[in-house]
């Protein structure tokens, strides 16, 4: 998990996906070195952020986006279409 003070995010999962995340953590999380589901989600997310940076940002770290630049809720079903 990050060493600096954590910022707050709330990832949203479908009920089925959330069940899979919990099951994966219970089955293998500790064996893989994760102390919590949050740590597992953080590691997976940061792996994907690094992949996106390699693909779209010449492998450089992104310029940080400050709090408040993202919408405060999930997109509606209509917006997702």
N, C-alpha and C positions, 0 to 999 in steps of 0.2 A: 504494500500500500504506500501511497505517496508519503513522504516524510514531512512535507509542509502542512500547514493548517488546511483541512479539507474544505473545498467549496461544495455547495449543495446542488445536487442534481437528483431528479427522480426519473429513472427510466421506467417506461411503461411496457408491460408484456401482456399478451393475451393470457387467459387463465391456463391454457394448455402449455404455452411456452414457459410461464412462471413455474408450473409444475415440473417441467423438464430441468429448469435451472436449479430448483431445489433438490430434485432427485440426483442430478449430476454432482452437486456439492456434497450431498449426503453420501453418495457412493464413492466418490473419488477426490473430493476437494481437499481433505486433510492429507491424503496420500500424495497429492500434487503440491502441497505446501500452502494451500489457501487457508487462512484462519477464519474467514467469514465469506458469506455470499458476496458482500460488498467488495471484498478483495478480489474474488473471482471475476466479477463484473468489471471492476476497474482494470484488471490485467487484460481482459479480452478487449475492452474498449480501446485502451491505449495501444494494443497491438494493431487494431484496425486503423487508428489515427495515424500511426507510423506508416502503415501500408498506403493509406491515402496520400500522405505527404510524399512518399516515394513516387507515386503515380502522378500526382497533380501539382506538386510544389517543389520539384527538383530535389527531393529528399531532404529539404530543409524543414525545420520546425515551423509551424504556422505562427503568424503574428497572433498573439492572444486576443480573443474577443472578450470584451468586458461583460460583467453581469448586466443583464437587462437587454442585451442585443438579440436574444432568442425570444420567441413567443412564449408566453407563460403557461401554455397548455398544449395538449395534443391537437393535431389537426382533426377536423371533423371528417366523417366518412365522405361527404361531398367533396371536400378539398383533396382527399386522397385519390379520387377518381381521375 
